[in-house]
């Protein structure tokens, strides 16, 4: 296996590309002649299978997934003779680089990625469907649906994640039922912070989203079938109620733009806060005390529903070995061994049901599964790309003292203008 580590420079990419098609392969149509009779049985057995011998693949992964994917690649190379290059990239660079490089032929055959990239990938014509066949039923239904675009599946899912309330069991043996109760419990415990949530100077709408949904203000409205429409759901009375709540929390000091992700994490690990709202990726960094995981307590009349994210692997629309890539994803990445290894690398709940069932004895994993019951899929529609630039900074401004209703209404108007509504 050839292995190279890429240190990719950050880039700003805005490409609108024509949709690209790709054929899954060719099916032989000629009947065998009498002279070829001896080869008939072998041909019939291999007509529908890719011949990976002599083929090559390039795969992009991030550092956390490198070991699990590299182990799967070694098995695949040994079994098939395929030459595979694994390139390690900064996860934050993969989305833009994939869109930029696939049309040039310089991109990978396979890349790791998040499901909410799908709309942009499809609209730019850089991704091909993944054929899961009957095996689709072996995966979590929501994980499969996350990669569904107009009836076709465009990714091999491996992990499901959402944020939840993580508490230090030494400080908080019981879970709070409401947001106000959490703050009250944290205050009575007497730590430096009653709870910590990363906000930062530019806000953090991902971590803040459960509180927004608690007031009935989803980012986009939903159609009858549950899919997202392009109509914003953040405006009106519900959005105003959330904005006013943000203002109140900023004035009270329970939300603070000075608390970045690193600060929130360290304060919790150091025992300076009994509660933190974070995801499964945090667990591996916690030592010295036991934790429990539960649903995020709501400050409103609705459940505090976080975003659900699904991670998986995409196949390039320009891959010259799409069948071989699909074979690797289906028969190697999609196995219980590899799905479990990917879970152990980042604590994301496996998308493969058999792997998920095998870890149900882990109370922390079970807590994340239960907390995700109310989660709402991160929108993968292209319009979502117009939201982020205005969303977080507006929340930060309100927390820092801006008039909440005016600031929120301006944000909604700016997003609608960016979408073109």
N, C-alpha and C positions, 0 to 999 in steps of 0.2 A: 504494500500500500504506500502510495506517495502521500505525504502529509505536509501541508504548509500552513503557517499561521499568518494571517493577514492582520495588519494594523491599519484599519480603514480610516481615512480622514473623514470628518463630518462634512456632509454635503447637503445643499438645498436643491431638491430636484422637483421640477414641475413639468412633467411630460404628459401629453395627451396623445396616445398612440392608437392606431387602428387596431381593431380586434384581430388576433392571429388565430388561425385554426391549426389543428394538428391531428393527424390520423393515428389511430391506435396501432395500426399495422396492416399487413396484407394477408388475405386468406387465399391459399392456393385453390385454383379452380379446375386445373387439368386432371383428368383421370390417369392413373398410372398405366403404362403400357405393359405388354406381356414381358418384355425384356427387363422391366423394372419391378417385376412381381416380388422379388426377394426383399425389396426395400419398402414394400407397401405397409407392412405392420408398423415399422418404425416411423414412417412418415405420418401415419394416422395418429400415433401417440404424441407427435411433436408439433403438429400443425397449429395448435392453439396456444403453445407455450413459447415465450421468447427464448432466443438462443443468446445467452449472455457471454458465451465464449468469445474473447477478443474485444468485447465492448468495454467502454470506460464511462465512469460517472464522476461528477464533481458535486460534492455536498457541502452546503454551508450550515454550520452549527455555531452556537454560542459556547462559551467556556464551560458553563454548567452542564451542558448536554454532551460535551465532547467524549468523555470516557464511555458512556453508555452506547453512543452511536459508533465510536471506534471499535468497540468489542463486537457489535453487530456486523460492522463492515468486514472485520477479519473473518468471521464465519461465512459471510456472503462471498468474499473473494475465494476462500478455500473451496467452497462448494461449487462455484460457477466459473471461476477463472476471470471474472470481471476485475478490471483495474479501477480502483476507487480512490479519489483524492478527497480528503476531508480538510476543509478550510475553516479555521476558527475566526469568527468575526464578532465585533461588538454587536450585541443584540439590537441596540438602538439604531444601528446603521443599516441593518439588513433590509428593512422595508424599502427605503429609498434606493438603495443600491440595486436591489432586485428589479425594480421598475426601470432603472436606468440601464442596467447591463444586459438584461434578457434580450431586448431587441437587437443588440449589437452582436449577440452570440458569445459574449464574454461571461455571461452569468452562469450559475450552477444548473445542474439538472434537477437537484432537490434542494430545498431550503427549509430550515425550521422557521416557524412563524406563528403569529396569533390569528385567531379566526376573524377578528375585526378588521384585518387587512384585506379580507376577501373582496369586498366591493370595489376597492381601488384596483386590486390585481385584475379582476375580471374586466372592469371598464377600460383598463390599459392593455388588455389582451396578452398578459404575460404569464398566465397560469393555465394549466390543462386539468381536466377532470381526473380523478383517481378512481379506478374501478375496484370497489370493495366486494362486489357480488354478494353472495349469500353471507359473507362474513360481517356485513354491516350490522346484522342483528346481534353480534357478539359484543358490540360497543354500547356505551351509554347513549340513549336516544338523543339527549340534548347535545351531546358532543358531536354526533353525526349531523344533527340539524344545524349546528353552528357553521358547518362547512357546506351547507346546502345552498346553492344559488340556482333558482329557477329549475329545480328538479334534478340537478346534477351535483355530485359530491366532489369538492375540489381540494380535499385534504385528508390525510391520515391522522386522526386525533390521537394524542397520547396523554394529555393531562387537562384536568379541569381545576380552575382556581377561583376563589372569591375571598374577600376579606371577612373577618369575623371579629368578635371580641375575645381577646386573649387576656387571661388574668393570672396573676401571681397567686398561687394557692396558699402560700404562707401568709400573704396579706389579705386576700379576699377569698375565703373558702366558698362563698356562695355567689351566684351570678345575679346581677341586678335585673329587675324586670323592666325598668324604664331608664331613659337618659338621666332624668332628674335624680332618680335613685342612685344611679352610678356616681354622679357628681357628689351626692350627699355621702355615700359610702366612702368615696375616696377622700373627701374632706375629713371625715371622722377618723379614718385610718391615720391621717396626719403626715403623709408623705409630702414631698415638695410639690408634686402635681397630683390632683385627684384622678386624672387620666391623661394620656398623651395621644395626640393625633397629628400626623405630619400635615403641615399647611404650607409653610414657606412663603417667600416674598411674592411668588407668582400663583399662589393658591394650589390646591390639589383636588380638583373635582372628582377624581376617581375615588379617593378615600372619603370625600365628603358626600358622595352620591347616596349612601343609605339614608342620611338625614334629609336629603332633598326629597327622596321618594316617600319618606315618612309624612311629608306634607302634601303628597299627591301630585308632585310636579315632575313627571318623567322627562327625560331629555327629548324624546320624540313620542308622539301619539302612536297607538297601535291599531292595526286593522282588525277585523273580526276574527281572522285566522291567527292572530297573535303576532304577525310580522309587523315590523316598524314601517310607518309611513314617513314621508319627508316633512310632515307638519310638526313644528316644535310643540312640546307639551309643557314647557317651562314657564309660560306666561300666565297672566291672569291672577286670580286671588291666591291660588295655591303657590305659585312662584313668589308672590309678594309675601306670603306667610313665611316661607323659607328664608327669604332675604331679611325679613325683620328678625327672625330667630338668629341668623348669622350675626346681625348687628348686636343683638343682646348678648350673645356668647363672646363677641369681641370685647364689649364693654366690661363684661364680668371677668374676662381673662381666661375663660375655659378653652377658647380657641385663640391661637396666637401665631401670627405670621413669622415670628422669630423661631418657631419650632419647625425645623426642617426634618426630613426623613431620618437623617443620621442622628440628629439630636433626640428625636422621639425614641428611636431604637435604643440608644445608649442610656437614656434616662430609665427606660423600662428594665433593661438588662441590669443596670446598677441598683435596682430596687427603689428608685425614686418615684415610681408611680405603680399603683396596683393593677391598672388596666391600660391596654393599648389596643387600638384598632389596626389590624394588619393582616397579612396573609400567611400561608404555610411556609413561604420562603424564610420567614423570621425564625422558625422553630429551631433550626440547626444552630443558630447563634446563641441560644439561651442555655446557660449552664448555671448550676448552683441552686436552682429551685425548680419545682414542678409547676406546670401550667395546666389550665383547662381552657377549652374553647367553647363558646356559645354564641347564640344569635346576638347581633348588635342591638342594643336597647333603643327603642324608638322615642324621639322627642315629640312626635305628632300622633295623629289618630290612625295612621296606617303603619303596617310593618316597615321596618327599616331594611329596604331591599338593596343589597349591593349589586354591583355588576358581576356577572359570571363571565369568566374568560376561558376559552378553550385554546390550548396550544397544540400544534400538530406540524405536519410536514407537507409542503406544496411541491408539485412537479412543474417545471418550466414548460411553457407552451412552445419553446424553441428547442427542447431537448431532442437530440438525435437518437436517444435510446430510451424513449418514454416507456416502452414495455418493460425494459429491464429495471428502470426506476420504479415502476409500479410493482414489479415483482419484489424488489427490495423492501418497499414499504409494507406490502401486504404480508409477506412471509418472513420478515425479519423484525422490522419496527413494530409490526402488529402482533407479535408473539407475547405471551405472558412473561417470558423471561426479560425481554427488552422493555416492555411497558413497566414492569416492576422496577427495573434498573433506573428508568427515567424518573419514576416516582421517588426512589431513594435519592436521586440527584437533586431534587428540588421540592419534594413533599407535595407536589400537585397530585390530586387524586387521579389515579389511572383512568383513562377513558375505556380501556378494555374491562368489561365487567368481571371476568375471572380474576384479574389482578386486583381490582377494587375489593372484591369479596375476600380476597386472601389477607387483607390488612384490616378487616373490620374489628379485630381484637385490640387495635390501637385506639385508646380513648381520645387522643388528640385528633387523629384522622377522622374518627367518628364525629367529633365535634364540628369539624369543618364541613363534613357531609351534611349534617343536620342544619348548620348555619346557612348552607347554600340552598336550602329548600325554598327560600323566598327570593333567591337571586334572580335578576333579570339579565338576559344576554346583552353583552355589549353590542350596540348596533354596528353592523358591518356595512351599512348602506354608505355610498360615497358622501352623502351630505354630512356625515359625522365628522369628516375632515374639516368642515367649516366651523365647527363648534369650539374646538379646544382653544383656539387663539384668544377667544373672548371670555370663556367660561371661568377658568381659574383665576385670572387676574381680577375679574369683577368680584368674585368671592373674597379675594384678598383685600380689595379696596373696601368692601363693606365691613369686613372684620376690623380693618384699620380705622373705620370711622366715617366712611362716605355714606351719604343719605341712601338708605337701602332700596327704596322703591324706585327712585330715579335711576340709580346705578343699574338695577336689575332690568328695568324697562329698556334702557339704552343697550344693554347686552343683548336682549332678545331682538331688538331692532337691527343691531349690527349683524347678528347671526343670520337673520332672515334675509338681509341684503346680500350677505356673502353667499347664501344658498341660491338666491335669485328668486325668492318668493315675493 
